[in-house]
């Protein structure tokens, strides 16, 4: 699969390219939004890693133009940490937002998760031992007995499974599951995770608390 890295810092592009090529991704590079638009008009791109602050055409302008024409997944990778920038990025259609400095390994994990959701035909059933999640039926069973989850508990579980082994912040979970017009706080996530763990019973420990961040779903083997 082809990844387009759009960043005016060559060092950043080189780091991402090194880690991505180790995972057998083909990488193309652009220094600004105008170069990136030229590339995507000539080649099929599977995912874009996008900086915000760039000359000639910044990341937000590029994203706005891109989404009018193509539905290519985008991960914003930016030094800008303000909530306004994150919200605007998601409003314009970005799939994820990672701030600099960043972990290249985490970025690659997020790239894989997004490509799995957008490029591959999703599996009908996720299974871990005798825990089964039937995505088509919206049903969760343990030992062949269905467990009752609220809609939000189910959506939390599915999103965590889709992003397993990735630490998901409370804000990220709020935004993805409840939406940006939700005015609750972190306690909403903590309460629903507690209820979900209780529902999962012997599999409650698959949901790990990441101190100072949020939660992640970690299969033990």
C-alpha positions as CSV (number, residue, x, y, z in Angstrom):
1,X,0.0,0.0,0.0
2,X,1.1,3.5,-0.8
3,X,1.5,6.2,2.0
4,X,2.0,9.9,1.1
5,X,4.0,11.7,3.8
6,X,3.3,15.5,3.6
7,X,5.6,17.5,5.8
8,X,8.0,20.4,5.2
9,X,10.6,18.8,7.5
10,X,12.7,16.3,5.7
11,X,13.8,14.7,9.0
12,X,10.2,13.9,9.9
13,X,9.6,12.5,6.5
14,X,12.7,10.3,6.7
15,X,11.8,8.9,10.1
16,X,8.2,8.0,9.1
17,X,9.5,6.5,5.8
18,X,12.1,4.4,7.6
19,X,9.5,2.8,9.9
20,X,6.8,2.5,7.2
21,X,9.1,0.8,4.8
22,X,10.0,-1.8,7.5
23,X,6.3,-2.7,7.4
24,X,6.4,-3.0,3.6
25,X,4.6,0.2,2.9
26,X,5.6,2.2,-0.2
27,X,6.2,5.8,0.7
28,X,5.9,9.0,-1.4
29,X,6.8,12.4,-0.1
30,X,5.6,16.0,-0.5
31,X,6.8,19.2,1.2
32,X,3.5,21.0,1.1
33,X,-0.2,20.7,0.2
34,X,0.3,21.8,-3.5
35,X,2.9,19.0,-4.1
36,X,0.6,16.5,-2.3
37,X,-2.4,17.4,-4.5
38,X,-0.2,16.9,-7.6
39,X,0.8,13.5,-6.5
40,X,-2.6,12.2,-5.6
41,X,-3.9,13.3,-9.0
42,X,-1.3,11.1,-10.6
43,X,-1.1,8.1,-8.3
44,X,-3.4,6.0,-6.2
45,X,-2.7,6.7,-2.5
46,X,-4.0,4.5,0.3
47,X,-3.3,6.9,3.3
48,X,-1.9,10.3,3.9
49,X,0.2,11.5,6.9
50,X,-0.3,15.2,7.0
51,X,1.5,18.1,8.8
52,X,-0.5,21.3,9.4
53,X,2.1,24.1,9.3
54,X,3.6,24.1,5.8
55,X,4.4,26.8,3.2
56,X,2.4,27.4,0.0
57,X,-0.6,25.3,1.1
58,X,-1.0,24.4,4.7
59,X,-2.4,21.1,6.0
60,X,-6.0,22.3,6.7
61,X,-6.3,23.9,3.3
62,X,-5.0,20.7,1.7
63,X,-7.4,18.6,3.7
64,X,-10.4,20.7,2.8
65,X,-9.5,20.5,-0.9
66,X,-8.8,16.8,-0.8
67,X,-12.1,15.7,0.9
68,X,-14.1,17.5,-1.8
69,X,-12.6,15.2,-4.4
70,X,-11.3,12.0,-2.8
71,X,-12.0,9.9,0.2
72,X,-8.4,9.0,1.2
73,X,-7.8,8.3,4.9
74,X,-5.7,11.0,6.6
75,X,-3.7,11.1,9.8
76,X,-2.8,14.6,10.9
77,X,0.7,14.7,12.5
78,X,1.3,18.2,14.0
79,X,3.1,20.1,16.7
80,X,-0.1,22.1,17.2
81,X,-1.9,20.7,20.3
82,X,-4.8,23.2,20.6
83,X,-8.2,21.7,20.8
84,X,-9.4,24.0,18.1
85,X,-7.0,22.5,15.6
86,X,-8.0,19.0,16.5
87,X,-11.7,19.7,16.2
88,X,-11.2,21.5,12.9
89,X,-9.2,18.6,11.6
90,X,-11.9,16.1,12.5
91,X,-14.6,18.4,11.1
92,X,-12.7,18.5,7.8
93,X,-12.6,14.7,7.7
94,X,-9.3,13.6,9.2
95,X,-9.3,10.0,10.6
96,X,-6.8,10.6,13.4
97,X,-4.7,13.3,15.0
98,X,-1.3,12.7,16.5
99,X,0.8,15.4,18.1
100,X,4.6,15.9,17.8
101,X,6.8,14.8,19.3
102,X,5.4,11.4,18.4
103,X,6.3,7.7,18.6
104,X,6.9,6.3,15.1
105,X,5.8,2.9,16.3
106,X,2.5,4.3,17.5
107,X,2.0,6.1,14.2
108,X,2.6,2.9,12.3
109,X,0.1,1.1,14.6
110,X,-2.5,3.8,13.9
111,X,-1.8,3.6,10.1
112,X,-2.4,-0.2,10.2
113,X,-5.6,0.2,12.2
114,X,-7.1,2.8,9.8
115,X,-6.1,0.8,6.7
116,X,-7.6,-2.3,8.2
117,X,-10.9,-0.5,8.7
118,X,-11.0,1.3,5.4
119,X,-9.3,-1.1,2.9
120,X,-10.0,-4.6,4.1
121,X,-13.4,-6.3,4.2
122,X,-14.1,-6.4,7.9
123,X,-14.3,-9.8,9.5
124,X,-17.9,-10.8,10.4
125,X,-16.8,-12.1,13.8
126,X,-13.9,-11.2,16.2
127,X,-13.0,-14.1,18.5
128,X,-10.7,-14.3,21.5
129,X,-10.9,-17.8,23.1
130,X,-14.7,-18.1,23.8
131,X,-15.3,-14.3,23.6
132,X,-17.1,-13.6,20.3
133,X,-18.2,-10.3,18.8
134,X,-20.5,-10.7,15.8
135,X,-20.3,-7.3,14.1
136,X,-23.2,-8.0,11.7
137,X,-25.5,-9.1,14.5
138,X,-24.2,-6.6,17.0
139,X,-24.0,-9.4,19.5
140,X,-21.3,-10.4,22.1
141,X,-21.2,-13.9,23.5
142,X,-19.0,-15.6,26.2
143,X,-19.2,-19.4,26.4
144,X,-21.9,-19.2,23.7
145,X,-24.1,-17.1,26.0
146,X,-25.0,-13.6,24.8
147,X,-24.1,-10.8,27.2
148,X,-26.2,-7.7,27.3
149,X,-24.4,-4.5,26.5
150,X,-25.8,-1.0,26.1
151,X,-25.2,0.6,22.7
152,X,-22.3,2.7,24.0
153,X,-20.7,-0.2,25.7
154,X,-20.9,-2.2,22.5
155,X,-19.5,0.7,20.5
156,X,-16.6,1.2,23.0
157,X,-15.8,-2.5,22.8
158,X,-15.8,-2.6,19.0
159,X,-13.7,0.6,18.7
160,X,-11.1,-0.8,21.2
161,X,-11.0,-4.1,19.3
162,X,-10.5,-2.2,16.0
163,X,-7.6,-0.3,17.6
164,X,-6.2,-3.1,19.9
165,X,-2.8,-2.5,21.5
166,X,-3.2,1.3,20.9
167,X,-3.6,3.6,23.9
168,X,-6.8,5.6,23.3
169,X,-7.3,8.8,25.3
170,X,-10.5,9.6,27.1
171,X,-11.0,12.6,24.8
172,X,-10.5,10.4,21.7
173,X,-13.1,7.9,23.0
174,X,-15.6,10.7,23.8
175,X,-15.2,12.2,20.4
176,X,-15.5,8.9,18.5
177,X,-18.3,7.3,20.5
178,X,-20.3,10.3,21.8
179,X,-19.4,12.9,19.1
180,X,-18.1,16.5,19.4
181,X,-21.4,18.0,20.5
182,X,-21.3,16.0,23.7
183,X,-20.7,18.1,26.8
184,X,-19.8,15.4,29.3
185,X,-16.4,14.8,30.9
186,X,-13.9,12.0,31.4
187,X,-16.0,10.4,34.1
188,X,-18.5,9.4,31.3
189,X,-15.7,7.2,29.8
190,X,-14.6,5.8,33.1
191,X,-18.2,4.9,34.1
192,X,-18.9,3.1,30.8
193,X,-15.5,1.3,30.8
194,X,-16.3,0.1,34.3
195,X,-19.7,-1.2,33.2
196,X,-18.2,-2.8,30.1
197,X,-15.5,-4.6,32.2
198,X,-18.3,-5.9,34.5
199,X,-20.2,-7.2,31.5
200,X,-17.1,-8.9,30.1
201,X,-16.6,-10.9,33.4
202,X,-13.5,-13.1,33.1
203,X,-12.4,-11.1,30.1
204,X,-12.5,-7.7,31.9
205,X,-8.6,-7.6,32.1
206,X,-8.5,-7.3,28.3
207,X,-9.2,-3.6,28.8
208,X,-6.1,-2.1,30.3
209,X,-5.9,1.3,32.0
210,X,-3.1,3.5,30.6
211,X,-2.3,5.9,33.5
212,X,-2.6,9.5,32.5
213,X,-4.0,8.6,29.1
214,X,-7.0,6.4,28.9
215,X,-7.5,2.7,27.9
216,X,-6.5,0.1,25.4
217,X,-7.6,-3.4,24.5
218,X,-4.8,-5.9,24.8
219,X,-5.3,-9.6,23.9
220,X,-3.0,-11.7,26.1
221,X,-1.8,-14.1,23.4
